[in-house]
């Protein structure tokens, strides 16, 4: 069971904006990593774009499950995991991250923010904390 990506986005008008993201692409071939990361970024934005405000969903995309939560204020989170990762845990993580993000990052910065300008460093920590390593055997 693995988490591959955790991102915070803003569903604004006219488009969805990536605010911050963390990726774990170490399990992929070195030469595939950047394209896998691009795919995850694109997929996250697309899913948020297609989701209504105040909605939660899990969408299967290739061999991944993408869990999305779009709050009514437009702040959105996406977790991309393998199909075995528990859905409930993903939504618990998204709740926690979006609550913390909205406390630390001013709402004024969401519509114009980008990964380079948003100061929020907790995503990598959450991504590794919520990783479920397969038992050695």
C-alpha positions, -999 to 999 in steps of 0.1 A, spaced: 0 0 0 15 33 -11 8 70 -13 23 86 -44 11 122 -42 -5 146 -19 -15 180 -32 -34 211 -22 -51 231 -49 -75 260 -53 -106 256 -74 -109 292 -86 -126 308 -115 -117 302 -143 -91 275 -135 -77 252 -109 -44 263 -93 -19 240 -78 -7 255 -45 15 229 -30 24 192 -37 45 164 -24 54 133 -44 69 99 -37 81 86 -70 110 66 -56 93 33 -65 94 42 -102 122 38 -127 145 68 -125 137 78 -162 100 76 -155 99 98 -124 94 132 -140 67 120 -164 49 101 -135 50 133 -114 37 153 -143 8 128 -148 -1 131 -111 -1 169 -112 -22 170 -143 -46 143 -130 -50 161 -96 -59 194 -114 -83 176 -138 -102 158 -110 -105 190 -89 -118 208 -120 -145 182 -125 -155 180 -89 -181 203 -74 -176 225 -43 -182 206 -11 -177 172 -26 -156 141 -20 -149 113 -45 -125 85 -53 -117 81 -89 -98 52 -105 -72 64 -130 -50 37 -146 -36 16 -117 -42 44 -91 -70 56 -69 -73 94 -67 -91 106 -36 -103 142 -39 -120 166 -14 -131 200 -26 -142 222 3 -170 247 -2 -144 276 0 -126 262 -31 -96 247 -12 -91 212 -25 -68 183 -17 -59 152 -37 -42 120 -26 -31 96 -52 -26 61 -38 -25 25 -50 -58 7 -51 -51 -12 -18 -47 20 4 -77 25 27 -101 52 14 -110 63 49 -74 70 58 -70 91 27 -100 113 35 -88 117 71 -54 128 58 -71 153 34 -93 168 62 -62 172 84 -40 188 56 -67 212 44 -76 224 79 -39 230 87 -32 246 53 -62 270 57 -49 280 92 -13 286 80 -19 301 46 -40 332 42 -71 328 20 -60 360 1 -30 340 -13 -50 310 -27 -63 325 -60 -28 337 -70 -6 312 -52 18 287 -67 41 260 -52 70 286 -53 51 313 -35 31 293 -9 49 288 24 36 254 37 62 227 43 42 199 59 32 179 29 64 158 26 61 149 62 25 138 59 33 118 28 60 98 45 41 95 78 11 80 61 31 56 39 23 20 47 54 -1 40 47 -37 29 59 -61 56 93 -75 48 91 -111 38 
